[in-house]
Amino acid sequence: MIVHLVDGTYELFRQFYGRRHATKGEDQPFGAVVGVLHSVLEMIEKGATHVGVATDHVIESFRNDLWAGYKTGEGIEPALLAQFHPLEDALTAMGVAVWPMTELEADDALASAAQIAAGDDRVEKVCIWTPDKDLAQCVRGRRVVQVDRKGQKIRNAEGVRAKFGVEAALIPDFLALVGDAADGYPGIPGIGAITAARLLNQHGGIEAFPPDVLGDARDLALLFKDLATLRTDAALFRDVDDLKWRGPTRAFAACVDRLGDARLLERGTQIQHVGA
């Protein structure tokens, strides 16, 4: 089987701003939620059987206690922020496994789910649906891959090295050195992507760097590495069979009424009947 793990937070952002462009700035109350649901149903129509979606139930996480500048919910438009919890409820009603994260982030959930799924011999491939460079650290050979829906790219271990210049396992070190503006940490001054890749390929992880390479910035680099390292110990599910889509629940009809898109119920029911 193939396990599909979806970055619900990214998908919600993508749908929100994509629809805003299409509607010339007019935000529908649940427009992004509807878009994500259709996107997941499309995956199932195309053959996905085991699907899990991770979301940021709250934007802040334990990382905000480690670094004051780490990303927060500040600046997220209220019309978008208001759709996070409805998305989680709608996915549950649609019969899709969803992991709303609080202390950890959605990225940590995806990393944890990938590790659990990859540990099952029945799983031939794990696809992590997100372009987020943090998730590149989870890629393993051709078995655990990263899928960029927007860019239409599938990135395996070779692809990670081609893009970043380092092995997947060194992505946290790479990000620590070059920084991650989206997550709110700046990296180490004077070190760009090319220099970071050269140092990591020469010495290995930051812990193995000779003292004179980073000097006084060593502790800061290790802190940023901790921020960039995804946690893989979230107890999300015990068995990959828990991710098998068996069709919408009875609550989905009422959910669709609230969302205002009857096509969702028609589409979900039709897929269920075809797969029965």
C-alpha positions in Angstrom: 0.0 0.0 0.0 0.9 3.7 -0.4 0.4 6.0 2.5 -0.4 9.7 1.7 0.3 12.3 4.4 -1.0 15.8 3.7 0.1 19.1 5.1 -3.3 20.5 5.9 -2.0 23.9 7.0 -0.2 24.4 3.7 -3.2 23.2 1.7 -5.5 25.6 3.6 -3.2 28.6 2.8 -2.9 27.5 -0.8 -6.6 27.2 -1.2 -7.3 30.5 0.6 -5.0 32.7 -1.5 -5.8 30.8 -4.7 -9.5 31.4 -4.3 -9.0 35.0 -3.3 -7.2 35.6 -6.6 -10.0 33.8 -8.5 -12.8 35.7 -6.6 -11.0 39.1 -6.9 -10.5 39.5 -3.2 -13.9 38.2 -2.0 -13.4 35.7 0.8 -16.0 32.9 1.2 -16.4 31.9 4.9 -15.5 28.3 4.2 -14.0 28.6 0.7 -10.5 27.3 1.6 -12.0 24.4 3.6 -14.1 23.3 0.6 -11.1 23.5 -1.6 -9.0 21.3 0.7 -11.8 18.7 0.9 -12.1 18.6 -2.9 -8.3 18.2 -3.1 -8.3 15.3 -0.8 -11.2 13.6 -2.5 -9.4 14.0 -5.8 -6.5 12.1 -4.3 -8.8 9.3 -3.3 -10.4 9.3 -6.8 -7.0 8.8 -8.3 -6.4 5.8 -6.1 -5.2 6.9 -2.7 -6.5 4.5 0.0 -4.6 5.4 3.1 -4.7 9.2 3.9 -3.8 11.3 6.9 -3.9 15.1 7.2 -1.9 17.1 9.8 -3.0 20.6 10.8 -1.8 23.3 13.2 -4.7 23.5 15.6 -2.8 26.4 17.2 0.0 28.2 15.4 2.4 28.4 18.3 4.4 25.4 19.6 7.1 24.4 22.0 9.6 26.1 19.6 8.3 29.5 20.6 9.8 28.9 24.1 13.2 28.1 22.5 13.4 31.1 20.2 11.6 34.4 20.8 11.5 35.1 17.1 9.9 31.9 16.0 6.8 32.1 13.9 3.4 32.9 15.5 -0.1 33.4 14.4 0.5 37.1 14.2 -0.2 38.4 10.7 -2.4 35.5 9.6 -5.6 37.0 8.2 -8.7 36.4 10.4 -10.7 35.0 7.5 -8.0 32.4 7.0 -7.4 31.6 10.7 -11.1 31.1 11.2 -11.1 28.1 8.8 -8.5 25.9 10.6 -10.9 24.3 13.1 -13.7 23.9 10.6 -11.3 22.1 8.3 -10.4 19.6 11.0 -14.1 19.0 11.8 -14.9 18.6 8.1 -12.1 16.1 7.4 -13.2 14.0 10.4 -16.8 14.0 9.1 -15.5 13.1 5.6 -13.9 10.0 7.2 -10.2 11.1 6.8 -7.7 10.7 9.6 -6.7 14.2 10.9 -4.2 15.2 13.5 -4.7 18.7 14.9 -1.5 19.7 16.6 -1.0 21.9 19.7 2.3 21.5 21.5 3.9 20.1 18.3 3.4 21.4 14.8 1.8 19.9 11.7 5.3 19.2 10.3 6.1 17.2 13.4 2.9 15.2 12.9 3.9 14.5 9.3 7.3 13.4 10.3 5.9 11.1 13.1 3.3 9.6 10.7 6.0 9.0 8.1 8.1 7.1 10.6 5.2 5.0 11.9 4.1 4.1 8.3 7.6 3.4 7.1 8.0 0.9 9.9 5.3 -1.2 8.5 6.5 -3.8 5.9 3.1 -3.7 4.1 3.8 0.0 3.2 5.7 0.2 -0.1 5.8 4.0 -0.2 5.1 7.0 2.0 4.2 10.3 0.2 4.4 13.5 2.2 2.4 16.1 0.4 4.1 19.5 1.1 6.7 21.7 -0.5 8.0 22.7 3.0 11.8 22.2 3.0 11.7 21.1 6.7 10.0 17.8 5.5 13.0 17.0 3.2 14.7 15.6 6.3 12.1 12.8 6.4 12.9 11.5 2.9 14.4 8.0 2.8 15.6 6.6 -0.6 12.6 6.2 -2.9 10.4 4.8 -0.1 9.6 8.0 1.8 9.3 10.9 -0.7 8.1 14.5 -0.7 5.4 15.5 -3.1 5.1 19.2 -4.2 1.6 19.4 -5.6 2.0 23.0 -6.8 5.3 22.4 -8.5 4.3 18.9 -9.7 7.5 17.4 -8.3 8.3 14.2 -6.4 11.5 14.5 -4.4 13.3 11.3 -3.3 16.7 11.1 -1.6 18.5 11.9 -4.9 16.2 14.9 -5.4 16.9 16.2 -1.9 20.6 16.1 -2.5 20.2 17.7 -5.9 18.2 20.6 -4.4 20.0 21.3 -1.2 23.5 19.8 -1.8 23.3 17.5 1.3 21.7 14.3 2.4 18.2 14.3 3.8 19.5 13.6 7.3 21.5 16.8 7.3 18.6 19.1 6.4 18.2 20.3 10.0 21.9 21.3 10.0 21.5 22.9 6.6 18.5 25.0 7.7 20.2 25.9 11.0 23.1 27.4 9.0 21.2 29.2 6.3 18.1 30.1 8.3 14.4 29.7 7.6 12.6 33.0 7.1 9.2 31.3 7.1 9.8 29.8 10.6 11.5 33.0 11.9 15.1 32.1 12.6 17.9 33.8 10.6 20.7 31.3 10.4 24.4 32.1 10.9 25.7 35.4 9.4 28.0 34.9 6.4 26.9 31.3 5.7 24.8 30.8 2.5 23.5 27.6 0.9 26.7 26.8 -1.0 29.0 27.3 2.1 26.6 25.4 4.3 26.5 22.4 2.0 30.3 22.4 1.7 30.8 22.5 5.4 28.3 19.7 6.1 29.7 17.5 3.4 33.2 18.0 4.7 32.5 17.6 8.5 29.1 16.1 8.9 26.6 17.5 11.4 27.2 20.8 13.2 28.2 18.9 16.3 31.2 17.5 14.4 32.4 20.9 13.2 35.9 22.0 14.4 35.6 24.7 17.0 37.0 27.4 14.7 34.4 26.9 12.0 31.5 28.6 13.8 33.3 30.1 16.8 31.0 31.9 19.1 28.0 31.1 16.8 28.2 27.4 17.5 25.6 27.4 20.3 23.2 29.5 18.2 23.6 27.1 15.3 22.8 24.2 17.6 19.7 26.0 18.8 18.6 26.6 15.3 19.2 22.9 14.5 16.9 22.0 17.4 14.2 24.3 15.9 14.6 22.7 12.5 14.6 19.1 13.7 11.2 17.6 13.4 9.9 15.4 16.2 9.0 11.9 15.2 7.5 10.6 18.5 3.9 11.8 18.3 1.6 8.9 19.0 -0.8 9.6 16.1 -1.9 6.0 15.3 -0.9 2.5 16.0 -1.6 0.8 12.7 -1.6 2.1 9.1 -5.0 0.5 8.7 -6.3 3.4 10.8 -5.6 5.6 7.8 -7.7 3.7 5.4 -10.5 5.8 3.9 -13.9 4.0 4.3 -16.1 6.8 3.1 -17.9 9.8 4.7 -19.4 9.4 8.1 -23.1 10.1 8.8 -22.1 13.5 10.0 -20.8 14.6 6.6 -24.2 15.6 5.2 -24.8 18.1 7.9 -21.2 19.3 7.6 -21.7 19.8 3.8 -24.8 21.9 4.5 -22.8 24.2 6.7 -20.0 24.5 4.2 -22.5 25.2 1.4 -21.1 22.9 -1.3 -23.4 19.9 -2.1 -20.9 18.6 -4.6 -18.7 17.4 -1.7 -21.4 14.9 -0.5 -22.1 13.8 -4.1 -18.4 13.3 -4.8 -17.6 11.5 -1.6 -20.6 9.2 -1.9 -19.8 8.4 -5.5 -16.2 7.5 -4.7 -17.3 5.3 -1.8 -19.7 3.4 -4.0 -17.2 2.9 -6.8 -14.6 1.6 -4.3 -17.1 -0.7 -2.5 
